[in-house]
Amino acid sequence: MELGEVIQTKKPAFVVVGKEGQGPADEAPTWVSELWRAVYQDLDQLDEFVDKQTSEADLWGLMSDDKHWLEPWQEQGKYLAGIELPAAVQPPDGWQRWELPAMEYLVVKTDAPNLDSMTQKMFEEILPREGHSLVGAVQEHYLPDFTTGEVELYFPVQIL
């Protein structure tokens, strides 16, 4: 995908094992960055679960409201910074496991300088034009070949 490109895709249910935290939505950059630091510090604890035959596993930043599972953040949010692993994996101590249901998404690739404007464009232009509304929180997806700051935003539009 190119920066700014939007695609529609279906993703089967999947599991992410990571470090979970929660805090005020308006202070997310502070507490979320601490979760990513913890993931990178302890990532070797997940080596036995990563498929060595493929490239590095996908990283996800999953979001959920603190009161309603997988709903967009309100005042408080939950965040899981982690790695997509096979569904059978049970996390080691200190790690959490979230399973996302199969969903259809509108996905856009963006980068740090354009993150806010692209998110706004998705909400104000793309989703309405495509006749969609969100059915859950937006999720972040980081691929091994992305440069620093690049991210795919997954906007869930239908639970399958």
N, C-alpha and C positions, 0 to 999 in steps of 0.2 A: 504494500500500500504506500501511496505517496502522501506527504503531509497535506492535510485538508481534504483528502479523499474520504467519502462516506460510502459504506457498503451495508447491505442488509444480510445477516447470516443467522443460522441456527447453530446452537452449541448444546450438545447433550449435557446431562448432569455431570458435574465434575467436583473434585475435592481439592482444596488448598489447605496445606499445613503451614502454619506460621505463628507469628507473635501477635497477640491480640491486645488491644488497648481501647480505652474510651476516654472521651473528654469533651469539652465545649467545642462546638462546631467552629466558632469564630477563632479558636486557638489551635486548630488542627495542624497547621504547619509545624508547630513546636512538638506536640506529642506524637504525631505520625512519624516524623523524622527519627525520633528515638526508637520506634518500633523497627524501622528499616535498619538502623544501626545494630540492634539486637539480632536481627535475622542474619546480617552479614557476619557478625561476630560468631554466631553459633551454627552457621550453615553446614559445617562439616558433620554435625550430628545427624544430618539427613542423607549423607552420602550413600548409605546402604539402600536407600529407597529410590535414588535417582537412576534412571535407565542410562547406563553408560554407552549403549549402542546408538543413542540419538545425541543431538547437540544438547547443550545445557537446557534444563527444564524452564518452562515459562514462569515468570514471576507475576503475581497478582497483588493488587491493593484492593481488597474487598471492603465494601462499606455497608453498614446497616444502622438504622436508627437504634438508639439504646432501649426503646420500649417495644418496637414493632419490627420483627425479623425481616431483614432485607429491604425495609422501606427507606426512602431518602432521609438523610439527617434532618432533624429539627434543631433543637437547642443543643442536644448532646448526641454524639455519634459514637459508633463502634467501628473499628478498623482492624483488618487482619492483613498484615504484611507477610506474604509468604510465597510458596512455590507449589505449582500444580503437581500432584502426585497421584498414583493409582488409587482407586477408591478403597481398596482393602487396607491401605496403610493406616496404622494407628500411631499417633504422634508420640514421640518420646516426652519425658517429663519436661515441662517448661514450654511446650508447644501446644497450639490449639488446632482443631480440625473443623473446617466449615465445608459443608456440602451445598453447592448451588444447584437448584433444579434446572432441568432442560428449559432453555428459553430461546426466543428469537430476539435479536438485537439489531439496532442501528449502531455501527461502529465507525468512529472517526479517528484518524491518526493525527496527532498534533505534537507540539513541543512546548517546553516551559514558557517561552515568550508569548505564545499564542493560546495558551491553555484557557484563560478566562474568556477571551473573545470567541474562541471556537465553541466553548461550552454554551455561551450565550446564543451564538448562532444556531446551535443544535436545538435549544429550547424555543427560540423565537421564530426560526425560519424552517429548519429541516423537519423536525418532528411534526409541526402543524401541516406543512406542505405534503408530507407523506401520509397524513391522516392518523398519526400515532400519538399516544400519550404513554408516559412511563408506567410500568407495572412494578417497579422496584428501584432501588438505588443504582446510580451509575457506578460501574466498576472500572478499575484501572488495570491495564494489561501491558507488561513489559517483556519484549522479546530479546533474546541474547544478542541479536545483531543491531539493536537500536543504539543510537548515539546517546550520550548523556542528555537527559531532559525529554527524550521522545517517549510517547505513550500512546496507546490505543485506549480510547474511552468507549466502553460498552454500555449503551443505553438500552435497558431491557424494555421491549415493547409488547411481548406476549410470553406467558408461561405455557410451555408445551405439555 
